[in-house]
Protein backbone atom coordinates (compact mmCIF):
# COMPACT_ATOMS: atom_id res chain seq x y z
CA UNK A 1 0.00 0.00 0.00
CA UNK A 2 2.84 2.36 0.85
CA UNK A 3 4.55 1.63 -2.44
CA UNK A 4 1.43 2.59 -4.45
CA UNK A 5 1.12 5.85 -2.54
CA UNK A 6 4.78 6.55 -3.09
CA UNK A 7 4.44 5.91 -6.84
CA UNK A 8 1.47 8.27 -7.09
CA UNK A 9 3.32 10.95 -5.17
CA UNK A 10 6.35 10.60 -7.46
CA UNK A 11 4.15 10.74 -10.59
CA UNK A 12 2.37 13.83 -9.27
CA UNK A 13 5.68 15.57 -8.66
CA UNK A 14 6.89 14.66 -12.16
CA UNK A 15 3.64 15.85 -13.78
CA UNK A 16 2.73 12.42 -15.19
CA UNK A 17 -0.58 12.04 -13.34
CA UNK A 18 -3.30 10.79 -15.73
CA UNK A 19 -6.37 13.05 -15.83
CA UNK A 20 -8.84 14.65 -18.25
CA UNK A 21 -8.04 18.05 -19.65
CA UNK A 22 -10.41 20.99 -19.32
CA UNK A 23 -11.05 20.88 -23.06
CA UNK A 24 -12.15 17.24 -22.93
CA UNK A 25 -14.52 17.95 -20.06
CA UNK A 26 -16.05 20.94 -21.89
CA UNK A 27 -16.60 18.87 -25.04
CA UNK A 28 -18.43 16.19 -23.04
CA UNK A 29 -20.61 18.84 -21.33
CA UNK A 30 -21.47 20.38 -24.72
CA UNK A 31 -22.51 16.99 -26.08
CA UNK A 32 -24.69 16.36 -23.02
CA UNK A 33 -26.28 19.81 -23.45
CA UNK A 34 -27.07 19.13 -27.11
CA UNK A 35 -28.66 15.79 -26.22
CA UNK A 36 -30.80 17.47 -23.54
CA UNK A 37 -32.00 20.09 -26.01
CA UNK A 38 -33.04 17.32 -28.39
CA UNK A 39 -35.01 15.47 -25.69
CA UNK A 40 -36.61 18.47 -23.90
CA UNK A 41 -39.23 19.39 -26.56
CA UNK A 42 -40.50 15.80 -26.49
CA UNK A 43 -41.06 16.07 -22.74
CA UNK A 44 -43.48 19.02 -23.03
CA UNK A 45 -46.12 16.78 -24.63
CA UNK A 46 -45.73 14.29 -21.78
CA UNK A 47 -46.25 17.09 -19.27
CA UNK A 48 -49.37 18.24 -21.16
CA UNK A 49 -50.77 14.71 -21.12
CA UNK A 50 -50.13 14.38 -17.40
CA UNK A 51 -51.92 17.65 -16.70
CA UNK A 52 -54.85 16.59 -18.92
CA UNK A 53 -55.50 13.75 -16.47
CA UNK A 54 -56.53 16.44 -13.97
CA UNK A 55 -59.19 17.72 -16.38
CA UNK A 56 -60.48 14.22 -17.09
CA UNK A 57 -60.72 13.38 -13.38
CA UNK A 58 -62.62 16.58 -12.54
CA UNK A 59 -65.01 16.13 -15.48
CA UNK A 60 -65.69 12.54 -14.42
CA UNK A 61 -66.51 13.87 -10.96
CA UNK A 62 -68.92 16.41 -12.47
CA UNK A 63 -70.49 13.59 -14.52
CA UNK A 64 -71.08 11.54 -11.37
CA UNK A 65 -72.60 14.51 -9.56
CA UNK A 66 -74.83 15.29 -12.57
CA UNK A 67 -76.06 11.69 -12.75
CA UNK A 68 -76.83 11.74 -9.03
CA UNK A 69 -78.72 15.02 -9.47
CA UNK A 70 -80.61 13.59 -12.46
CA UNK A 71 -81.73 10.51 -10.50
CA UNK A 72 -82.85 12.72 -7.63
CA UNK A 73 -84.59 15.58 -9.52
CA UNK A 74 -85.08 14.16 -13.08
CA UNK A 75 -83.02 16.98 -14.61
CA UNK A 76 -79.42 18.04 -15.00
CA UNK A 77 -78.16 21.04 -13.10
CA UNK A 78 -76.63 24.17 -14.62
CA UNK A 79 -74.76 25.11 -11.45
CA UNK A 80 -71.62 23.56 -10.02
CA UNK A 81 -72.55 24.85 -6.56
CA UNK A 82 -75.95 23.14 -6.76
CA UNK A 83 -74.19 19.87 -7.58
CA UNK A 84 -71.80 20.28 -4.66
CA UNK A 85 -68.71 20.52 -6.87
CA UNK A 86 -65.98 22.67 -5.36
CA UNK A 87 -63.56 24.13 -7.88
CA UNK A 88 -60.02 24.06 -6.55
CA UNK A 89 -58.07 27.30 -6.72
CA UNK A 90 -56.35 27.60 -10.08
CA UNK A 91 -52.68 28.41 -10.59
CA UNK A 92 -53.68 32.00 -11.36
CA UNK A 93 -55.48 32.23 -8.01
CA UNK A 94 -52.56 30.81 -6.04
CA UNK A 95 -53.75 27.19 -6.05
CA UNK A 96 -52.59 24.11 -7.91
CA UNK A 97 -55.45 23.42 -10.35
CA UNK A 98 -54.52 23.91 -14.01
CA UNK A 99 -58.09 23.63 -15.36
CA UNK A 100 -61.21 25.72 -14.76
CA UNK A 101 -64.46 23.71 -14.78
CA UNK A 102 -67.79 25.08 -16.04
CA UNK A 103 -71.17 23.76 -17.11
CA UNK A 104 -71.76 25.05 -20.62
CA UNK A 105 -75.34 23.86 -21.05
CA UNK A 106 -77.90 21.83 -19.17
CA UNK A 107 -81.50 20.78 -19.66
CA UNK A 108 -83.83 18.06 -18.46
CA UNK A 109 -82.23 15.50 -20.78
CA UNK A 110 -78.65 16.60 -21.35
CA UNK A 111 -75.67 18.57 -20.08
CA UNK A 112 -72.24 19.60 -21.28
CA UNK A 113 -69.39 20.40 -18.90
CA UNK A 114 -66.06 21.89 -19.97
CA UNK A 115 -62.57 22.01 -18.48
CA UNK A 116 -60.37 24.76 -19.90
CA UNK A 117 -56.69 25.16 -19.11
CA UNK A 118 -55.88 28.47 -17.41
CA UNK A 119 -52.32 28.44 -18.75
CA UNK A 120 -50.83 27.66 -22.13
CA UNK A 121 -48.90 24.50 -21.33
CA UNK A 122 -46.77 24.34 -24.48
CA UNK A 123 -46.67 28.03 -25.45
CA UNK A 124 -48.50 27.68 -28.79
CA UNK A 125 -51.31 30.13 -27.94
CA UNK A 126 -54.08 27.55 -27.56
CA UNK A 127 -55.52 26.47 -24.23
CA UNK A 128 -56.27 22.77 -23.78
CA UNK A 129 -60.02 22.11 -23.46
CA UNK A 130 -61.93 18.94 -22.54
CA UNK A 131 -65.69 18.32 -22.51
CA UNK A 132 -67.99 15.63 -21.13
CA UNK A 133 -71.70 15.07 -21.76
CA UNK A 134 -74.57 13.07 -20.24
CA UNK A 135 -73.42 9.93 -22.10
CA UNK A 136 -69.99 10.21 -20.41
CA UNK A 137 -68.36 10.95 -23.74
CA UNK A 138 -65.08 12.65 -22.84
CA UNK A 139 -63.55 14.56 -25.75
CA UNK A 140 -60.54 16.83 -26.16
CA UNK A 141 -61.94 19.85 -28.00
CA UNK A 142 -58.73 21.90 -28.19
CA UNK A 143 -55.55 19.86 -28.25
CA UNK A 144 -52.47 21.03 -26.40
C-alpha positions as CSV (number, residue, x, y, z in Angstrom):
1,X,0.0,0.0,0.0
2,X,2.8,2.4,0.9
3,X,4.5,1.6,-2.4
4,X,1.4,2.6,-4.4
5,X,1.1,5.8,-2.5
6,X,4.8,6.6,-3.1
7,X,4.4,5.9,-6.8
8,X,1.5,8.3,-7.1
9,X,3.3,11.0,-5.2
10,X,6.4,10.6,-7.5
11,X,4.1,10.7,-10.6
12,X,2.4,13.8,-9.3
13,X,5.7,15.6,-8.7
14,X,6.9,14.7,-12.2
15,X,3.6,15.8,-13.8
16,X,2.7,12.4,-15.2
17,X,-0.6,12.0,-13.3
18,X,-3.3,10.8,-15.7
19,X,-6.4,13.0,-15.8
20,X,-8.8,14.6,-18.2
21,X,-8.0,18.1,-19.6
22,X,-10.4,21.0,-19.3
23,X,-11.1,20.9,-23.1
24,X,-12.2,17.2,-22.9
25,X,-14.5,18.0,-20.1
26,X,-16.0,20.9,-21.9
27,X,-16.6,18.9,-25.0
28,X,-18.4,16.2,-23.0
29,X,-20.6,18.8,-21.3
30,X,-21.5,20.4,-24.7
31,X,-22.5,17.0,-26.1
32,X,-24.7,16.4,-23.0
33,X,-26.3,19.8,-23.5
34,X,-27.1,19.1,-27.1
35,X,-28.7,15.8,-26.2
36,X,-30.8,17.5,-23.5
37,X,-32.0,20.1,-26.0
38,X,-33.0,17.3,-28.4
39,X,-35.0,15.5,-25.7
40,X,-36.6,18.5,-23.9
41,X,-39.2,19.4,-26.6
42,X,-40.5,15.8,-26.5
43,X,-41.1,16.1,-22.7
44,X,-43.5,19.0,-23.0
45,X,-46.1,16.8,-24.6
46,X,-45.7,14.3,-21.8
47,X,-46.3,17.1,-19.3
48,X,-49.4,18.2,-21.2
49,X,-50.8,14.7,-21.1
50,X,-50.1,14.4,-17.4
51,X,-51.9,17.7,-16.7
52,X,-54.8,16.6,-18.9
53,X,-55.5,13.8,-16.5
54,X,-56.5,16.4,-14.0
55,X,-59.2,17.7,-16.4
56,X,-60.5,14.2,-17.1
57,X,-60.7,13.4,-13.4
58,X,-62.6,16.6,-12.5
59,X,-65.0,16.1,-15.5
60,X,-65.7,12.5,-14.4
61,X,-66.5,13.9,-11.0
62,X,-68.9,16.4,-12.5
63,X,-70.5,13.6,-14.5
64,X,-71.1,11.5,-11.4
65,X,-72.6,14.5,-9.6
66,X,-74.8,15.3,-12.6
67,X,-76.1,11.7,-12.7
68,X,-76.8,11.7,-9.0
69,X,-78.7,15.0,-9.5
70,X,-80.6,13.6,-12.5
71,X,-81.7,10.5,-10.5
72,X,-82.8,12.7,-7.6
73,X,-84.6,15.6,-9.5
74,X,-85.1,14.2,-13.1
75,X,-83.0,17.0,-14.6
76,X,-79.4,18.0,-15.0
77,X,-78.2,21.0,-13.1
78,X,-76.6,24.2,-14.6
79,X,-74.8,25.1,-11.4
80,X,-71.6,23.6,-10.0
81,X,-72.5,24.8,-6.6
82,X,-76.0,23.1,-6.8
83,X,-74.2,19.9,-7.6
84,X,-71.8,20.3,-4.7
85,X,-68.7,20.5,-6.9
86,X,-66.0,22.7,-5.4
87,X,-63.6,24.1,-7.9
88,X,-60.0,24.1,-6.6
89,X,-58.1,27.3,-6.7
90,X,-56.4,27.6,-10.1
91,X,-52.7,28.4,-10.6
92,X,-53.7,32.0,-11.4
93,X,-55.5,32.2,-8.0
94,X,-52.6,30.8,-6.0
95,X,-53.7,27.2,-6.0
96,X,-52.6,24.1,-7.9
97,X,-55.4,23.4,-10.4
98,X,-54.5,23.9,-14.0
99,X,-58.1,23.6,-15.4
100,X,-61.2,25.7,-14.8
101,X,-64.5,23.7,-14.8
102,X,-67.8,25.1,-16.0
103,X,-71.2,23.8,-17.1
104,X,-71.8,25.1,-20.6
105,X,-75.3,23.9,-21.1
106,X,-77.9,21.8,-19.2
107,X,-81.5,20.8,-19.7
108,X,-83.8,18.1,-18.5
109,X,-82.2,15.5,-20.8
110,X,-78.7,16.6,-21.3
111,X,-75.7,18.6,-20.1
112,X,-72.2,19.6,-21.3
113,X,-69.4,20.4,-18.9
114,X,-66.1,21.9,-20.0
115,X,-62.6,22.0,-18.5
116,X,-60.4,24.8,-19.9
117,X,-56.7,25.2,-19.1
118,X,-55.9,28.5,-17.4
119,X,-52.3,28.4,-18.7
120,X,-50.8,27.7,-22.1
121,X,-48.9,24.5,-21.3
122,X,-46.8,24.3,-24.5
123,X,-46.7,28.0,-25.5
124,X,-48.5,27.7,-28.8
125,X,-51.3,30.1,-27.9
126,X,-54.1,27.5,-27.6
127,X,-55.5,26.5,-24.2
128,X,-56.3,22.8,-23.8
129,X,-60.0,22.1,-23.5
130,X,-61.9,18.9,-22.5
131,X,-65.7,18.3,-22.5
132,X,-68.0,15.6,-21.1
133,X,-71.7,15.1,-21.8
134,X,-74.6,13.1,-20.2
135,X,-73.4,9.9,-22.1
136,X,-70.0,10.2,-20.4
137,X,-68.4,11.0,-23.7
138,X,-65.1,12.7,-22.8
139,X,-63.5,14.6,-25.7
140,X,-60.5,16.8,-26.2
141,X,-61.9,19.8,-28.0
142,X,-58.7,21.9,-28.2
143,X,-55.6,19.9,-28.2
144,X,-52.5,21.0,-26.4
